[in-house]
Amino acid sequence: MTSTTPDLPPLSLYAHVPWCVRKCPYCDFNSHAGDPQNLPEDAYLAAILKDLQGDAPLAQGRKLHSIFFGGGTPSLMSPRFYERFLAAAERQIGFASDIEITLEANPGTAESERFKGYRRAGINRLSMGVQSFSDSKLKALGRIHSGGEAERAYSMARDAGFSNINLDLMHGLPEQTEDEAVDDLKRAIALGPEHLSWYQLTIEPNTEFYSRTPTLPEDETLWQIQDSGMACLADAGYAQYEISAFALAGKQARHNLNYWLFGDYLGLGAGAHAKITYLEAGRRSVTRYRKSRMPADYMKPRVHYRISEEEVSAAELPLEYLMNVLRLNAGVSAADFVAATDLSLQVLEPALSKLRQDGLMDALRVQASPQGRLFLNEILARLST
């Protein structure tokens, strides 16, 4: 991935759609239950287009190399919503010739004609939130689709012309056994998606599960699920390139890779975040922006859409960078660290040397070892002290 502007990282765009049919009990994202037949689509589109116009100068001459529509449930919006948004983004910022444009879709809201409309609008990648193919587990997770509906939605997407599809699956579900978790993976693999996101359910604050925690598998079962699942994915040709991301050859998620490689991204929509690099008088700085969280506030901002902006300090920058790149199996080189932060790796000593001695970090690269990838939180805690 290269930038069209020297020394600035590649630029992506994230656009947030904050509504769902209903809120899942494990979800801590900025999502709000809404009637699919009465969403304020036109008002939200007007707001997000105005937000885009205000943020376009942050591109600093760069074209977008990826766009991701996340949520919430972006597949609640019509193809016209995305057609108009993408036309404006291409006109105001510009697209790389090989731009990746991803839409998150809920199998419970899948419609054949909508998928065809999304494809015509320019969306070329789908990320489908399957989570499980077990009807009992889907019910426990509060999902609105069945396993069979997930498989039918996948077929609709293929029929609509999508040749790049990610399936989201969770494991460590309430009372899930090793066999059940592996069966989920096998059913996903049998469909033949280009990409799989496979990650463990975690209980987050401010969720229904946090106040009403279900019975989760014991640690021993979780380790067995991890080992068996990793073997299953590898046998099927899915290479792990990030903690929870597995892809067929050449099908890594370009948008997510840009996050993990500390690239820049615009953030549009309710609660969206952005990260932008600036080069001024030979100095590199990184600023993070955040937009109004509540949809009503976002659609009627008092002044502007940004509610906060904060420059990342030189002291914070190394850890900010490492929180992303250490998720990647390949890590980065020492030269990459210097180029992204304008700092020497010496700022991380002696903690870095001790992590290498303990076998948690690679000896030559800024890269967690296979063992270290199992203990990333510990690595980051030790690097931050």
C-alpha positions in Angstrom: 0.0 0.0 0.0 1.4 3.3 -1.0 0.3 6.9 -0.6 0.1 9.4 -3.5 1.5 12.0 -1.2 5.2 11.4 -0.2 5.7 10.6 3.5 2.0 10.6 4.4 0.4 7.2 5.0 -2.4 5.8 2.9 -5.9 7.1 3.5 -9.1 5.2 4.2 -12.6 6.2 5.1 -15.0 4.7 7.6 -18.7 5.7 7.5 -20.9 4.6 10.4 -24.6 3.7 10.1 -25.9 3.6 13.7 -29.2 1.7 13.5 -30.0 -2.0 14.0 -33.3 -3.9 14.1 -32.5 -4.5 17.7 -29.5 -4.2 20.0 -27.6 -7.5 20.5 -26.8 -8.2 24.2 -23.1 -8.5 23.7 -22.7 -5.4 21.5 -20.8 -2.3 22.8 -20.7 -0.5 19.4 -22.6 2.7 18.9 -25.8 1.2 17.6 -29.4 2.0 18.3 -32.6 0.0 17.7 -34.8 1.4 15.0 -37.7 0.5 12.8 -36.2 -0.5 9.4 -39.3 1.0 7.6 -39.0 4.4 9.3 -35.3 5.2 9.5 -34.4 8.9 8.7 -32.3 7.8 5.7 -32.5 11.1 3.8 -31.7 13.2 6.8 -28.8 11.0 7.7 -27.5 11.1 4.2 -27.7 14.9 4.1 -25.7 15.0 7.4 -23.1 12.6 6.3 -22.6 14.3 3.0 -22.1 17.7 4.8 -19.7 16.0 7.2 -17.8 14.6 4.2 -17.5 18.0 2.6 -16.1 19.4 5.8 -13.5 16.6 6.2 -12.4 16.4 2.6 -9.5 18.8 3.0 -8.0 16.3 5.6 -7.2 14.0 2.7 -4.3 16.5 1.9 -4.2 15.4 -1.8 -4.5 11.7 -1.2 -7.0 9.4 -2.8 -9.0 6.9 -0.8 -7.7 3.4 -1.1 -10.5 1.8 1.0 -13.9 2.6 2.3 -15.8 0.7 5.0 -19.5 1.1 5.9 -19.9 -0.2 9.4 -22.5 -0.2 12.1 -25.0 -0.8 13.4 -26.5 -2.5 10.3 -25.5 -0.7 7.1 -27.6 -3.1 5.1 -30.7 -1.3 6.5 -29.9 1.6 4.1 -31.0 1.5 0.5 -28.6 1.2 -2.4 -29.4 4.8 -3.3 -27.9 5.9 0.0 -24.5 4.4 -1.0 -24.7 5.4 -4.6 -25.1 9.1 -3.7 -22.4 8.9 -0.9 -19.9 7.2 -3.1 -20.4 9.6 -6.0 -19.8 12.5 -3.6 -16.7 10.9 -2.0 -15.2 10.2 -5.4 -15.8 13.7 -6.6 -14.6 15.5 -3.5 -11.6 13.2 -2.6 -11.0 10.7 -5.3 -10.6 6.9 -5.4 -7.5 4.8 -6.0 -8.0 2.7 -9.2 -8.2 -0.5 -7.1 -10.2 0.9 -4.2 -11.8 -1.7 -1.8 -15.3 -0.7 -0.7 -16.8 -2.9 2.1 -20.4 -3.0 3.4 -21.3 -4.8 6.6 -24.5 -6.8 6.1 -26.8 -8.6 8.6 -28.1 -11.9 7.2 -31.4 -11.1 8.9 -31.9 -8.0 6.6 -30.6 -9.7 3.4 -32.6 -9.1 0.2 -31.5 -10.2 -3.2 -32.4 -6.9 -5.0 -30.6 -4.9 -2.3 -27.4 -6.9 -2.8 -27.6 -6.3 -6.5 -28.2 -2.6 -5.9 -25.2 -2.4 -3.5 -23.0 -4.0 -6.1 -24.2 -1.5 -8.8 -23.5 1.4 -6.5 -19.8 0.4 -6.4 -19.5 -1.7 -3.2 -17.2 -4.6 -4.1 -16.8 -6.4 -0.8 -19.3 -7.7 1.8 -18.7 -8.5 5.5 -21.5 -10.6 6.8 -22.2 -10.8 10.5 -23.0 -14.5 10.8 -21.5 -15.0 14.3 -22.8 -18.7 14.4 -24.7 -21.2 12.3 -26.3 -22.8 15.4 -29.9 -21.6 15.8 -29.7 -22.0 19.6 -26.5 -20.0 19.8 -27.9 -17.3 17.6 -30.9 -17.0 19.9 -28.6 -16.7 22.9 -26.7 -13.9 21.1 -29.9 -12.1 20.3 -29.4 -12.3 16.6 -32.4 -11.9 14.2 -31.3 -14.6 11.7 -31.0 -18.4 11.6 -28.2 -20.5 10.4 -30.1 -21.3 7.3 -30.8 -17.7 6.6 -27.1 -16.9 6.9 -26.4 -19.5 4.2 -29.1 -18.1 2.0 -27.9 -14.6 2.4 -24.4 -15.7 1.3 -25.9 -17.3 -1.8 -27.8 -14.1 -2.6 -24.5 -12.1 -2.3 -22.7 -14.4 -4.7 -25.7 -14.2 -7.1 -25.5 -10.4 -6.9 -21.9 -10.5 -8.2 -19.9 -10.2 -5.0 -16.6 -12.1 -5.4 -15.0 -10.9 -2.2 -16.9 -11.8 1.0 -15.9 -11.9 4.7 -17.8 -13.9 7.3 -17.7 -12.8 10.9 -17.8 -15.7 13.4 -17.5 -15.7 17.1 -16.4 -18.6 19.4 -16.5 -19.1 23.1 -20.3 -18.6 23.0 -22.6 -19.3 25.9 -22.2 -23.0 26.8 -20.4 -23.7 23.5 -18.4 -27.0 23.2 -15.3 -27.5 21.1 -17.3 -29.6 18.6 -19.9 -26.8 18.2 -17.3 -24.1 17.6 -15.5 -26.2 15.0 -18.7 -27.1 13.3 -19.4 -23.4 12.9 -16.1 -23.0 11.2 -16.6 -25.9 9.0 -20.0 -24.6 7.8 -18.4 -21.3 7.1 -15.5 -22.8 5.2 -17.8 -25.0 3.2 -19.4 -21.8 1.7 -16.0 -20.7 0.4 -15.6 -17.1 1.6 -12.4 -15.2 0.7 -12.0 -14.0 4.3 -13.0 -15.1 7.8 -13.0 -13.0 11.0 -12.9 -15.5 13.8 -12.8 -14.2 17.4 -13.7 -15.0 20.9 -16.8 -13.5 22.5 -15.8 -11.0 25.2 -18.1 -9.4 27.8 -17.8 -5.7 27.5 -19.1 -3.0 30.0 -22.3 -1.2 29.1 -23.8 -4.3 27.5 -26.7 -6.5 28.6 -24.3 -9.5 28.9 -22.2 -7.4 31.3 -25.1 -7.1 33.8 -26.5 -10.5 33.0 -23.5 -12.6 32.1 -24.3 -16.0 30.5 -22.5 -19.2 31.3 -19.3 -19.2 29.1 -17.0 -22.1 28.4 -14.2 -22.8 30.8 -10.6 -21.7 30.0 -9.6 -25.2 29.1 -12.4 -25.5 26.5 -11.5 -22.1 25.1 -7.9 -23.2 24.5 -9.2 -26.4 22.9 -11.5 -24.4 20.6 -8.6 -22.1 19.7 -6.2 -24.9 18.8 -8.8 -26.9 16.9 -10.1 -23.9 15.0 -6.6 -22.7 14.0 -5.8 -26.1 12.6 -9.2 -26.2 10.8 -8.6 -22.9 9.2 -5.0 -23.7 8.2 -6.0 -27.0 6.6 -8.6 -25.2 4.5 -6.0 -22.7 3.2 -6.9 -19.7 5.3 -3.7 -18.0 6.5 -3.8 -16.0 9.7 -2.4 -12.5 9.2 -3.8 -10.8 12.2 -5.1 -11.9 15.6 -8.6 -12.6 14.4 -8.3 -12.4 10.6 -7.8 -15.3 8.2 -7.7 -15.0 4.4 -7.2 -16.9 1.2 -4.1 -15.8 -0.7 -4.3 -12.2 -1.7 -7.6 -11.6 0.0 -6.5 -9.8 3.2 -8.8 -6.9 4.2 -7.1 -3.8 2.8 -9.1 -1.4 5.0 -8.3 -3.2 8.2 -4.7 -3.6 7.2 -4.5 0.2 6.9 -5.7 0.5 10.5 -3.2 -2.0 11.8 -0.3 -0.5 9.8 -1.2 2.9 11.4 -2.5 4.4 8.2 -4.8 7.5 8.2 -8.6 7.3 8.0 -11.5 9.7 7.9 -14.4 9.0 10.1 -17.9 10.0 9.1 -21.3 9.3 10.8 -22.5 9.2 14.4 -19.7 8.3 16.8 -17.1 7.8 14.1 -13.4 8.3 14.9 -10.7 9.6 12.6 -6.9 9.6 12.6 -5.0 12.1 10.4 -1.2 12.6 10.0 0.2 16.1 9.3 3.6 17.1 8.1 4.5 20.7 9.0 8.0 22.2 8.9 9.6 18.8 9.0 7.5 17.7 12.0 5.1 14.8 11.9 2.0 14.9 14.1 -1.0 12.7 14.5 -4.4 14.0 15.5 -7.5 12.0 16.4 -11.0 13.3 15.8 -14.4 12.1 17.1 -17.9 12.8 15.9 -21.2 13.3 17.8 -22.3 9.9 19.1 -26.1 10.2 19.2 -27.8 10.1 15.7 -30.1 13.0 16.6 -27.2 15.2 17.6 -25.3 14.2 14.5 -28.1 15.0 12.2 -28.6 18.4 13.8 -25.1 19.6 15.0 -25.0 22.8 17.0 -21.8 23.9 15.4 -20.0 21.1 13.5 -19.8 17.3 13.5 -16.5 17.0 15.4 -17.0 17.0 19.2 -13.3 16.4 20.0 -9.9 16.5 18.4 -6.6 15.7 20.2 -3.0 15.5 19.0 -1.3 12.3 20.0 1.7 13.3 22.1 5.3 12.1 21.4 5.1 10.1 24.6 1.9 8.3 23.6 2.8 7.7 19.9 4.9 4.6 20.3 2.2 2.7 22.2 -0.5 4.0 19.9 1.5 2.6 17.0 2.3 -0.8 18.6 -1.3 -1.4 19.7 -2.0 -1.7 16.0 1.0 -3.3 14.3 1.5 -5.9 17.0 -1.8 -7.4 16.0 -0.3 -8.4 12.7 1.5 -11.7 12.5 4.3 -10.2 10.4 4.7 -7.1 12.5 6.9 -4.3 11.0 10.5 -3.5 10.7 12.4 -1.1 12.9 12.6 1.3 10.0 8.8 1.2 9.7 8.6 2.2 13.4 10.9 5.1 12.9 9.1 6.3 9.7 5.7 6.3 11.4 6.7 7.9 14.7 9.9 9.9 14.0 11.2 8.1 17.1 13.9 5.6 17.7 13.2 2.1 19.1 15.4 3.1 21.9 12.4 4.8 23.5 11.1 1.4 24.3 14.1 0.0 26.0 14.7 -1.8 28.3 11.2 -3.3 28.2 11.7 -4.4 24.6 14.9 -6.3 25.4 13.2 -8.0 28.3 10.2 -9.1 26.1 12.7 -10.6 23.6 14.5 -12.4 26.4 11.1 -13.8 27.6 10.3 -15.1 24.1 7.4 -12.7 23.6 8.9 -10.5 20.8 10.9 -11.3 17.7 14.6 -10.6 18.0 14.9 -8.7 14.7 11.5 -7.1 14.0 8.8 -5.2 15.8 6.8 -8.3 15.9 5.2 -10.5 18.6 6.4 -14.1 18.6 3.8 -16.8 18.2 3.7 -17.1 22.0 3.5 -13.4 22.4 0.5 -13.1 20.1 -1.4 -15.0 22.9 -0.4 -12.4 25.4 -0.6 -9.0 23.5 -2.2 -7.2 26.5 0.7 -8.2 28.7 3.2 -7.0 26.0 1.5 -3.6 25.7 1.3 -3.2 29.4 5.0 -3.9 29.8 5.9 -1.5 27.0 3.8 1.3 28.5 5.6 1.3 31.9 
